[in-house]
Amino acid sequence: MDDDRRSKPRLTVSLDASWDRDHPARVTNLSEGGCYLDTVGEVMRGEIVGFRVLLPDGDFLYVEGEVRHYTAGVGFGVQFVDLNNEQQANLKRLIGIAAESLPGSESIIADLVEE
């Protein structure tokens, strides 16, 4: 996701995730509009990728996103697509929890990233 297109505040987080066919990943950047996944799997820009993010209560949030940029061996950024009301509510709840977390607490580490 290009910096000039970002319209939502971004949080630096550390969240366990997995994407298509159980590729392990870590969400390291999160907003209501998208996220960045650290992972070694290969994707193509424009591809729609489904992934699950582990929530603090042990449940998973499933979302889909369009790959906006990709760095081989490092990861990729996605812009969320077609979120339903439940997914939007869970995402907002997760962002709220992350924003209130102190570094080192639980599995969420969050600091507001200035644009």
N, CA, C and O atoms as a MOPAC input file, in Angstrom:
PM7 MOZYME 1SCF
protein

 N      0.83600 1    -1.16200 1     0.00000 1
 C      0.00000 1     0.00000 1     0.00000 1
 C      0.88400 1     1.22800 1     0.00000 1
 O      1.71500 1     1.40100 1     0.89100 1
 N      0.71400 1     2.05400 1    -0.96400 1
 C      1.52500 1     3.24400 1    -1.07600 1
 C      1.19600 1     4.21800 1     0.04300 1
 O      0.03800 1     4.36100 1     0.43500 1
 N      2.23800 1     4.89700 1     0.56100 1
 C      2.05600 1     5.82500 1     1.65900 1
 C      1.02900 1     6.89800 1     1.34200 1
 O      0.25800 1     7.28000 1     2.22200 1
 N      0.99500 1     7.40600 1     0.09000 1
 C      0.09100 1     8.48900 1    -0.23300 1
 C     -1.35900 1     8.03100 1    -0.33200 1
 O     -2.26000 1     8.86700 1    -0.39500 1
 N     -1.60000 1     6.74900 1    -0.34700 1
 C     -2.96600 1     6.23100 1    -0.42700 1
 C     -3.53000 1     5.85700 1     0.94000 1
 O     -4.72200 1     5.57600 1     1.05800 1
 N     -2.70600 1     5.85100 1     1.95400 1
 C     -3.15600 1     5.45800 1     3.28100 1
 C     -3.99900 1     6.55800 1     3.89300 1
 O     -3.56000 1     7.70300 1     4.00700 1
 N     -5.21700 1     6.20300 1     4.28700 1
 C     -6.09800 1     7.19500 1     4.88900 1
 C     -6.45900 1     6.83500 1     6.32700 1
 O     -7.14200 1     7.60600 1     7.00100 1
 N     -6.01800 1     5.69300 1     6.79800 1
 C     -6.31600 1     5.22600 1     8.15100 1
 C     -5.03700 1     5.17900 1     8.97300 1
 O     -3.97600 1     4.85400 1     8.44100 1
 N     -5.12100 1     5.50100 1    10.27200 1
 C     -3.93600 1     5.38400 1    11.13100 1
 C     -3.41700 1     3.94500 1    11.14200 1
 O     -4.20800 1     3.00200 1    11.13700 1
 N     -2.11000 1     3.77600 1    11.15700 1
 C     -1.48700 1     2.45900 1    11.14700 1
 C     -0.88900 1     2.16500 1    12.49700 1
 O     -0.33200 1     3.04600 1    13.15200 1
 N     -1.00700 1     0.92600 1    12.90800 1
 C     -0.40000 1     0.46000 1    14.14500 1
 C      0.68300 1    -0.55000 1    13.82300 1
 O      0.52400 1    -1.38200 1    12.93000 1
 N      1.77800 1    -0.47300 1    14.55000 1
 C      2.78900 1    -1.51700 1    14.48800 1
 C      2.35400 1    -2.57700 1    15.48900 1
 O      2.17600 1    -2.28600 1    16.67200 1
 N      2.18200 1    -3.80200 1    15.01500 1
 C      1.69500 1    -4.89800 1    15.85100 1
 C      2.54700 1    -6.13700 1    15.62500 1
 O      3.42700 1    -6.15500 1    14.76400 1
 N      2.27800 1    -7.15600 1    16.40100 1
 C      2.90200 1    -8.45700 1    16.20800 1
 C      1.82100 1    -9.50300 1    16.46700 1
 O      1.56600 1    -9.88100 1    17.61000 1
 N      1.19100 1    -9.96300 1    15.38200 1
 C      0.05500 1   -10.88000 1    15.47800 1
 C      0.30000 1   -12.12200 1    14.63100 1
 O      0.67100 1   -12.01400 1    13.46200 1
 N      0.09600 1   -13.29000 1    15.20800 1
 C      0.23100 1   -14.53000 1    14.45200 1
 C     -0.88600 1   -14.62500 1    13.41500 1
 O     -2.03000 1   -14.24900 1    13.67200 1
 N     -0.53100 1   -15.13300 1    12.25100 1
 C     -1.50000 1   -15.27100 1    11.17200 1
 C     -1.09100 1   -16.43300 1    10.27500 1
 O      0.02000 1   -16.95500 1    10.37200 1
 N     -2.00600 1   -16.82300 1     9.40700 1
 C     -1.69700 1   -17.78800 1     8.35400 1
 C     -2.51500 1   -17.39800 1     7.13500 1
 O     -3.62000 1   -16.87100 1     7.26200 1
 N     -1.97200 1   -17.65600 1     5.96400 1
 C     -2.68100 1   -17.30700 1     4.73900 1
 C     -2.73700 1   -18.50800 1     3.81500 1
 O     -2.14700 1   -19.54800 1     4.10700 1
 N     -3.43600 1   -18.37200 1     2.71200 1
 C     -3.72300 1   -19.45500 1     1.77100 1
 C     -2.87200 1   -20.70200 1     1.98200 1
 O     -1.64200 1   -20.65000 1     1.99100 1
 N     -3.55100 1   -21.80000 1     2.14700 1
 C     -2.92800 1   -23.11300 1     2.34100 1
 C     -1.98700 1   -23.14700 1     3.54300 1
 O     -0.95200 1   -23.81200 1     3.51000 1
 N     -2.35100 1   -22.42900 1     4.60000 1
 C     -1.65100 1   -22.47500 1     5.88500 1
 C     -0.19100 1   -22.03000 1     5.85400 1
 O      0.64600 1   -22.60000 1     6.55300 1
 N      0.11800 1   -21.00700 1     5.04300 1
 C      1.44600 1   -20.38700 1     5.09900 1
 C      1.52400 1   -19.56700 1     6.38000 1
 O      0.67000 1   -18.70900 1     6.60600 1
 N      2.52500 1   -19.80500 1     7.22300 1
 C      2.63500 1   -18.99600 1     8.44700 1
 C      3.03600 1   -17.56800 1     8.10700 1
 O      3.75000 1   -17.31800 1     7.13700 1
 N      2.55700 1   -16.63200 1     8.93300 1
 C      2.87100 1   -15.21600 1     8.73200 1
 C      2.75100 1   -14.48900 1    10.05900 1
 O      2.23300 1   -15.02400 1    11.03900 1
 N      3.23500 1   -13.27400 1    10.06500 1
 C      3.06800 1   -12.39100 1    11.21600 1
 C      2.59900 1   -11.04600 1    10.67700 1
 O      3.25300 1   -10.44800 1     9.82300 1
 N      1.45200 1   -10.57200 1    11.18400 1
 C      0.97900 1    -9.23900 1    10.82300 1
 C      1.79100 1    -8.24500 1    11.64700 1
 O      1.80500 1    -8.31000 1    12.87600 1
 N      2.46900 1    -7.32000 1    10.95600 1
 C      3.33900 1    -6.37200 1    11.64600 1
 C      2.87400 1    -4.93300 1    11.51800 1
 O      3.43300 1    -4.04400 1    12.16100 1
 N      1.86700 1    -4.69000 1    10.70400 1
 C      1.36200 1    -3.35400 1    10.47000 1
 C     -0.12300 1    -3.50100 1    10.19700 1
 O     -0.51100 1    -4.31900 1     9.36400 1
 N     -0.97100 1    -2.72600 1    10.88100 1
 C     -2.41100 1    -2.94400 1    10.78800 1
 C     -3.16400 1    -1.63300 1    10.81700 1
 O     -2.82200 1    -0.72900 1    11.57800 1
 N     -4.19700 1    -1.52800 1     9.98300 1
 C     -5.13500 1    -0.41400 1    10.01900 1
 C     -6.49800 1    -0.95600 1     9.60700 1
 O     -6.62900 1    -2.13600 1     9.28000 1
 N     -7.50800 1    -0.09700 1     9.62300 1
 C     -8.83000 1    -0.52900 1     9.17300 1
 C     -8.85300 1    -0.78800 1     7.67600 1
 O     -9.76400 1    -1.44700 1     7.17400 1
 N     -7.85800 1    -0.27600 1     6.95900 1
 C     -7.83700 1    -0.43600 1     5.51100 1
 C     -6.98600 1    -1.56800 1     4.98600 1
 O     -7.16500 1    -2.00300 1     3.84800 1
 N     -6.04200 1    -2.06400 1     5.81400 1
 C     -5.17000 1    -3.12200 1     5.33100 1
 C     -4.11500 1    -3.48400 1     6.34800 1
 O     -4.15500 1    -3.03000 1     7.49100 1
 N     -3.16100 1    -4.31200 1     5.92300 1
 C     -2.09800 1    -4.74400 1     6.83300 1
 C     -0.89600 1    -5.22000 1     6.03500 1
 O     -0.94700 1    -5.35000 1     4.81200 1
 N      0.18900 1    -5.47700 1     6.76100 1
 C      1.40400 1    -6.04400 1     6.17000 1
 C      1.65800 1    -7.38800 1     6.82200 1
 O      1.60200 1    -7.50800 1     8.04600 1
 N      1.93800 1    -8.40500 1     6.01000 1
 C      2.23800 1    -9.74200 1     6.50000 1
 C      3.69300 1   -10.07600 1     6.22300 1
 O      4.13100 1   -10.08200 1     5.07300 1
 N      4.44000 1   -10.35700 1     7.28900 1
 C      5.80000 1   -10.87400 1     7.14700 1
 C      5.66900 1   -12.36100 1     6.87000 1
 O      5.12700 1   -13.10200 1     7.68900 1
 N      6.15900 1   -12.80000 1     5.72700 1
 C      6.05700 1   -14.19600 1     5.33600 1
 C      6.97900 1   -14.44800 1     4.15400 1
 O      7.33600 1   -13.51500 1     3.43400 1
 N      7.36700 1   -15.69800 1     3.94900 1
 C      8.27000 1   -16.01700 1     2.84700 1
 C      7.52900 1   -16.52100 1     1.61000 1
 O      8.16500 1   -16.76600 1     0.58500 1
 N      6.23200 1   -16.68000 1     1.67000 1
 C      5.47300 1   -17.15900 1     0.51600 1
 C      5.44300 1   -16.14400 1    -0.61800 1
 O      5.66900 1   -14.95300 1    -0.40800 1
 N      5.16200 1   -16.63100 1    -1.81300 1
 C      5.12900 1   -15.77700 1    -2.99200 1
 C      3.70200 1   -15.41700 1    -3.37300 1
 O      2.80400 1   -16.25800 1    -3.34700 1
 N      3.50900 1   -14.14400 1    -3.73100 1
 C      2.22400 1   -13.64500 1    -4.21400 1
 C      2.49600 1   -12.71800 1    -5.39200 1
 O      3.64300 1   -12.38400 1    -5.68600 1
 N      1.42900 1   -12.31300 1    -6.05400 1
 C      1.55100 1   -11.35800 1    -7.15300 1
 C      0.72300 1   -10.13000 1    -6.82700 1
 O     -0.35100 1   -10.23500 1    -6.23500 1
 N      1.22400 1    -8.97100 1    -7.21200 1
 C      0.46500 1    -7.74500 1    -7.01400 1
 C     -0.89200 1    -7.87300 1    -7.70200 1
 O     -0.97100 1    -8.32400 1    -8.84500 1
 N     -1.96500 1    -7.47400 1    -7.00200 1
 C     -3.31600 1    -7.58200 1    -7.53700 1
 C     -4.03400 1    -8.85700 1    -7.14200 1
 O     -5.25600 1    -8.93800 1    -7.26600 1
 N     -3.30200 1    -9.85300 1    -6.67000 1
 C     -3.88300 1   -11.12400 1    -6.23000 1
 C     -4.72000 1   -10.89600 1    -4.97000 1
 O     -4.36800 1   -10.07400 1    -4.12400 1
 N     -5.82400 1   -11.62500 1    -4.85200 1
 C     -6.64300 1   -11.59300 1    -3.63800 1
 C     -6.19800 1   -12.75700 1    -2.76200 1
 O     -6.19800 1   -13.91100 1    -3.19300 1
 N     -5.81900 1   -12.44000 1    -1.52800 1
 C     -5.29800 1   -13.44000 1    -0.59500 1
 C     -6.20100 1   -13.47400 1     0.63000 1
 O     -6.53200 1   -12.43100 1     1.19400 1
 N     -6.59700 1   -14.66600 1     1.03600 1
 C     -7.36200 1   -14.85100 1     2.26600 1
 C     -6.41700 1   -15.23900 1     3.38500 1
 O     -5.49400 1   -16.02800 1     3.18000 1
 N     -6.64500 1   -14.68200 1     4.58100 1
 C     -5.79100 1   -15.03600 1     5.71000 1
 C     -6.53800 1   -14.91500 1     7.02300 1
 O     -7.55200 1   -14.22700 1     7.13600 1
 N     -5.99100 1   -15.61600 1     8.02100 1
 C     -6.57000 1   -15.63900 1     9.36300 1
 C     -5.58300 1   -15.00100 1    10.32700 1
 O     -4.38700 1   -15.28900 1    10.29900 1
 N     -6.11100 1   -14.12500 1    11.18300 1
 C     -5.30600 1   -13.46500 1    12.20000 1
 C     -5.78700 1   -13.96300 1    13.55800 1
 O     -6.98600 1   -13.95500 1    13.83900 1
 N     -4.84600 1   -14.39700 1    14.40000 1
 C     -5.19100 1   -14.88300 1    15.73000 1
 C     -5.60100 1   -13.70500 1    16.60900 1
 O     -4.85000 1   -12.74100 1    16.75800 1
 N     -6.79900 1   -13.79100 1    17.19100 1
 C     -7.30900 1   -12.75300 1    18.08300 1
 C     -6.87400 1   -13.04900 1    19.52200 1
 O     -6.56000 1   -14.19500 1    19.84500 1
 N     -6.85100 1   -12.03600 1    20.38200 1
 C     -6.42300 1   -12.23700 1    21.77600 1
 C     -7.23700 1   -13.29000 1    22.53100 1
 O     -6.72400 1   -13.92100 1    23.45500 1
 N     -8.51200 1   -13.48500 1    22.14300 1
 C     -9.34700 1   -14.46700 1    22.84100 1
 C     -9.15800 1   -15.88800 1    22.31000 1
 O     -9.85400 1   -16.80800 1    22.73800 1
 N     -8.21200 1   -16.07000 1    21.37500 1
 C     -7.93400 1   -17.39500 1    20.83500 1
 C     -8.71000 1   -17.71700 1    19.57100 1
 O     -8.42800 1   -18.71900 1    18.91500 1
 N     -9.68200 1   -16.88700 1    19.21800 1
 C    -10.44700 1   -17.06800 1    17.99000 1
 C     -9.64600 1   -16.48300 1    16.82700 1
 O     -8.59500 1   -15.87700 1    17.03800 1
 N    -10.13500 1   -16.66100 1    15.61400 1
 C     -9.46600 1   -16.12600 1    14.43700 1
 C    -10.36700 1   -15.14800 1    13.70800 1
 O    -11.58700 1   -15.31000 1    13.68400 1
 N     -9.76200 1   -14.13700 1    13.11800 1
 C    -10.45200 1   -13.21200 1    12.22900 1
 C    -10.01300 1   -13.55800 1    10.81400 1
 O     -8.83100 1   -13.45400 1    10.48400 1
 N    -10.97000 1   -13.97300 1     9.97000 1
 C    -10.66500 1   -14.26300 1     8.57200 1
 C    -10.98700 1   -13.03000 1     7.74100 1
 O    -12.08100 1   -12.47500 1     7.84300 1
 N    -10.04200 1   -12.60500 1     6.92400 1
 C    -10.23900 1   -11.47300 1     6.02000 1
 C     -9.57200 1   -11.78100 1     4.68700 1
 O     -8.74900 1   -12.69000 1     4.58200 1
 N     -9.94100 1   -11.01400 1     3.67900 1
 C     -9.30200 1   -11.11400 1     2.37600 1
 C     -8.78600 1    -9.74500 1     1.99800 1
 O     -9.37800 1    -8.72100 1     2.34100 1
 N     -7.66400 1    -9.74100 1     1.28000 1
 C     -7.08700 1    -8.48100 1     0.85300 1
 C     -6.43200 1    -8.59800 1    -0.49900 1
 O     -5.98300 1    -9.67100 1    -0.90400 1
 N     -6.38300 1    -7.45900 1    -1.20300 1
 C     -5.69000 1    -7.38600 1    -2.48000 1
 C     -4.23500 1    -7.02300 1    -2.22400 1
 O     -3.94200 1    -6.04800 1    -1.53100 1
 N     -3.33000 1    -7.80800 1    -2.78300 1
 C     -1.90200 1    -7.54900 1    -2.62200 1
 C     -1.56200 1    -6.24500 1    -3.34200 1
 O     -1.75800 1    -6.11200 1    -4.55000 1
 N     -1.04300 1    -5.28400 1    -2.56500 1
 C     -0.69300 1    -3.97000 1    -3.10900 1
 C      0.80500 1    -3.86500 1    -3.39500 1
 O      1.21600 1    -3.17800 1    -4.32900 1
 N      1.61500 1    -4.54800 1    -2.58800 1
 C      3.04700 1    -4.61100 1    -2.86000 1
 C      3.61200 1    -5.88000 1    -2.24500 1
 O      3.06700 1    -6.43200 1    -1.29000 1
 N      4.72700 1    -6.32600 1    -2.82300 1
 C      5.32300 1    -7.60800 1    -2.43500 1
 C      6.83200 1    -7.49900 1    -2.50900 1
 O      7.37800 1    -6.98100 1    -3.48300 1
 N      7.50900 1    -7.99300 1    -1.47100 1
 C      8.96200 1    -8.08500 1    -1.46000 1
 C      9.32200 1    -9.54800 1    -1.22200 1
 O      9.04500 1   -10.08600 1    -0.15000 1
 N      9.92900 1   -10.18500 1    -2.19800 1
 C     10.26300 1   -11.60700 1    -2.12000 1
 C     11.08300 1   -11.90500 1    -0.87000 1
 O     12.05500 1   -11.21300 1    -0.56600 1
 N     10.67200 1   -12.95300 1    -0.14900 1
 C     11.38700 1   -13.38500 1     1.03900 1
 C     11.14600 1   -12.53500 1     2.27300 1
 O     11.67400 1   -12.83600 1     3.34300 1
 N     10.35100 1   -11.47000 1     2.13800 1
 C     10.09600 1   -10.56800 1     3.26300 1
 C      8.61500 1   -10.54800 1     3.62100 1
 O      8.25700 1   -10.76700 1     4.77800 1
 N      7.75300 1   -10.28900 1     2.64300 1
 C      6.32300 1   -10.24500 1     2.90100 1
 C      5.57300 1    -9.38200 1     1.91200 1
 O      6.10100 1    -9.01700 1     0.86200 1
 N      4.31600 1    -9.05400 1     2.26200 1
 C      3.48600 1    -8.27800 1     1.35400 1
 C      2.44200 1    -7.47500 1     2.11600 1
 O      2.03900 1    -7.82600 1     3.22600 1
 N      2.01900 1    -6.39000 1     1.48600 1
 C      0.97900 1    -5.53700 1     2.04400 1
 C     -0.31400 1    -5.75500 1     1.28900 1
 O     -0.31500 1    -5.92300 1     0.06900 1
 N     -1.42100 1    -5.75100 1     2.02400 1
 C     -2.72800 1    -5.93800 1     1.40500 1
 C     -3.67000 1    -4.80600 1     1.79800 1
 O     -3.54100 1    -4.19800 1     2.86100 1
 N     -4.61600 1    -4.54700 1     0.90700 1
 C     -5.73100 1    -3.66400 1     1.18200 1
 C     -6.94500 1    -4.56800 1     1.33200 1
 O     -7.26200 1    -5.34000 1     0.42700 1
 N     -7.63200 1    -4.47600 1     2.48100 1
 C     -8.77800 1    -5.33900 1     2.72800 1
 C     -9.85300 1    -5.14200 1     1.66300 1
 O    -10.06500 1    -4.02900 1     1.17900 1
 N    -10.53200 1    -6.23700 1     1.30100 1
 C    -11.62200 1    -6.18800 1     0.33200 1
 C    -12.83700 1    -6.91000 1     0.89300 1
 O    -12.71700 1    -7.92600 1     1.57700 1
 N    -14.00300 1    -6.36700 1     0.59000 1
 C    -15.29300 1    -7.00700 1     0.88500 1
 C    -15.46000 1    -7.47500 1     2.32400 1
 O    -15.92600 1    -8.59100 1     2.55400 1
 N    -15.08800 1    -6.64200 1     3.30200 1
 C    -15.30300 1    -7.00900 1     4.69800 1
 C    -16.78500 1    -6.89900 1     5.02600 1
 O    -17.42900 1    -5.90300 1     4.69600 1
 N    -17.32700 1    -7.93600 1     5.68300 1
 C    -18.71200 1    -7.85000 1     6.11700 1
 C    -18.76000 1    -7.12200 1     7.47000 1
 O    -17.72000 1    -6.76500 1     8.02400 1
 N    -19.96100 1    -6.90800 1     7.98800 1
 C    -20.11200 1    -6.15200 1     9.24100 1
 C    -19.39900 1    -6.81100 1    10.41600 1
 O    -18.79700 1    -6.12100 1    11.23800 1
 N    -19.46000 1    -8.13900 1    10.50500 1
 C    -18.79900 1    -8.85000 1    11.60100 1
 C    -17.27900 1    -8.70900 1    11.49800 1
 O    -16.60700 1    -8.48000 1    12.50400 1
 N    -16.73900 1    -8.84400 1    10.29200 1
 C    -15.29900 1    -8.68900 1    10.10300 1
 C    -14.85200 1    -7.26400 1    10.44400 1
 O    -13.82000 1    -7.07700 1    11.09000 1
 N    -15.61400 1    -6.27000 1    10.01800 1
 C    -15.28200 1    -4.88100 1    10.33300 1
 C    -15.30000 1    -4.63600 1    11.83500 1
 O    -14.41200 1    -3.97200 1    12.37000 1
 N    -16.31100 1    -5.17200 1    12.51500 1
 C    -16.41100 1    -4.99700 1    13.96100 1
 C    -15.24300 1    -5.67400 1    14.67700 1
 O    -14.66700 1    -5.09500 1    15.59800 1
 N    -14.88800 1    -6.88500 1    14.26800 1
 C    -13.76400 1    -7.59200 1    14.88700 1
 C    -12.44100 1    -6.89100 1    14.60100 1
 O    -11.56400 1    -6.84200 1    15.46400 1
 N    -12.29400 1    -6.35300 1    13.40500 1
 C    -11.08500 1    -5.62100 1    13.05800 1
 C    -10.96000 1    -4.35600 1    13.91700 1
 O     -9.88400 1    -4.05700 1    14.43600 1
 N    -12.05000 1    -3.62800 1    14.06200 1
 C    -12.02400 1    -2.41400 1    14.89700 1
 C    -11.72100 1    -2.76700 1    16.34600 1
 O    -10.98200 1    -2.05000 1    17.02200 1
 N    -12.29400 1    -3.87700 1    16.82600 1
 C    -12.02600 1    -4.32300 1    18.19600 1
 C    -10.55000 1    -4.67600 1    18.36100 1
 O     -9.93000 1    -4.30400 1    19.35600 1
 N     -9.99100 1    -5.39000 1    17.39300 1
 C     -8.58100 1    -5.76600 1    17.43300 1
 C     -7.68400 1    -4.53500 1    17.41200 1
 O     -6.70800 1    -4.46800 1    18.15900 1
 N     -8.00400 1    -3.56900 1    16.57100 1
 C     -7.21700 1    -2.33600 1    16.50300 1
 C     -7.30800 1    -1.58100 1    17.82500 1
 O     -6.31100 1    -1.03500 1    18.29700 1
 N     -8.49500 1    -1.54800 1    18.42300 1
 C     -8.66300 1    -0.89700 1    19.72100 1
 C     -7.83000 1    -1.55000 1    20.80500 1
 O     -7.19300 1    -0.86100 1    21.60200 1
 N     -7.82800 1    -2.87000 1    20.84000 1
 C     -7.02800 1    -3.61000 1    21.81900 1
 C     -5.54400 1    -3.33600 1    21.58200 1
 O     -4.79300 1    -3.09600 1    22.52700 1
 N     -5.12800 1    -3.37300 1    20.32000 1
 C     -3.72300 1    -3.14300 1    19.98700 1
 C     -3.29300 1    -1.72800 1    20.36600 1
 O     -2.18900 1    -1.52900 1    20.87400 1
 N     -4.15200 1    -0.75300 1    20.12200 1
 C     -3.81500 1     0.63600 1    20.41900 1
 C     -3.66800 1     0.87300 1    21.91800 1
 O     -2.89600 1     1.73600 1    22.33500 1
 N     -4.40100 1     0.11500 1    22.72900 1
 C     -4.35600 1     0.28700 1    24.18300 1
 C     -3.28400 1    -0.56600 1    24.85500 1
 O     -2.96800 1    -0.35800 1    26.02600 1
 N     -2.72100 1    -1.53200 1    24.11400 1
 C     -1.73500 1    -2.44100 1    24.69000 1
 C     -0.40900 1    -1.74300 1    24.93500 1
 O     -0.00200 1    -0.85200 1    24.18800 1
 N      0.23700 1    -2.16200 1    25.97900 1
 C      1.59400 1    -1.68400 1    26.24000 1
 C      2.56700 1    -2.67600 1    25.64200 1
 O      2.28400 1    -3.87400 1    25.62800 1
 N      3.70400 1    -2.21800 1    25.14700 1
 C      4.68700 1    -3.16000 1    24.59500 1
 C      5.02300 1    -4.25800 1    25.60300 1
 O      5.26100 1    -3.99800 1    26.78200 1
 N      5.03500 1    -5.48800 1    25.10200 1
 C      5.37400 1    -6.61900 1    25.94600 1
 C      4.18500 1    -7.28900 1    26.60500 1
 O      4.35500 1    -8.32400 1    27.24800 1
 N      2.99100 1    -6.73900 1    26.47200 1
 C      1.83600 1    -7.34600 1    27.12300 1
 C      1.12100 1    -8.28400 1    26.15600 1
 O      0.88400 1    -7.94900 1    24.99500 1
 N      0.78300 1    -9.47200 1    26.66900 1
 C      0.06800 1   -10.47600 1    25.88200 1
 C      0.78000 1   -10.71500 1    24.55600 1
 O      2.00900 1   -10.66700 1    24.48800 1
 N     -0.00100 1   -10.97500 1    23.49000 1
 C      0.60500 1   -11.24800 1    22.19400 1
 C      0.51900 1   -10.04500 1    21.26300 1
 O      0.97100 1   -10.10500 1    20.12000 1
 N     -0.06200 1    -8.95800 1    21.75300 1
 C     -0.18600 1    -7.77300 1    20.91400 1
 C      0.80600 1    -6.73800 1    21.38500 1
 O      0.84800 1    -6.39400 1    22.56600 1
 N      1.60100 1    -6.24600 1    20.46000 1
 C      2.50500 1    -5.14400 1    20.72700 1
 C      2.09500 1    -4.05000 1    19.76000 1
 O      2.04600 1    -4.29300 1    18.55400 1
 N      1.80000 1    -2.85800 1    20.24600 1
 C      1.30600 1    -1.82200 1    19.35500 1
 C      1.87000 1    -0.45400 1    19.69800 1
 O      1.94200 1    -0.06400 1    20.86300 1
 N      2.25900 1     0.24700 1    18.67800 1
 C      2.67200 1     1.64400 1    18.77500 1
 C      2.07600 1     2.35200 1    17.56700 1
 O      2.15800 1     1.83500 1    16.45300 1
 N      1.48300 1     3.51300 1    17.75900 1
 C      0.92400 1     4.24700 1    16.64100 1
 C      2.04200 1     4.68700 1    15.72200 1
 O      3.02900 1     5.26600 1    16.17500 1
 N      1.89800 1     4.41800 1    14.43300 1
 C      2.89200 1     4.80800 1    13.43800 1
 C      2.46400 1     6.13900 1    12.85800 1
 O      1.36000 1     6.26200 1    12.32800 1
 N      3.32200 1     7.12900 1    12.95100 1
 C      3.02600 1     8.44100 1    12.39500 1
 C      3.17100 1     8.39000 1    10.88400 1
 O      4.07900 1     7.73500 1    10.37100 1
 N      2.29100 1     9.07000 1    10.16700 1
 C      2.37400 1     9.11400 1     8.69800 1
 C      3.14600 1    10.32800 1     8.27000 1
 O      3.33100 1    10.55100 1     7.07300 1

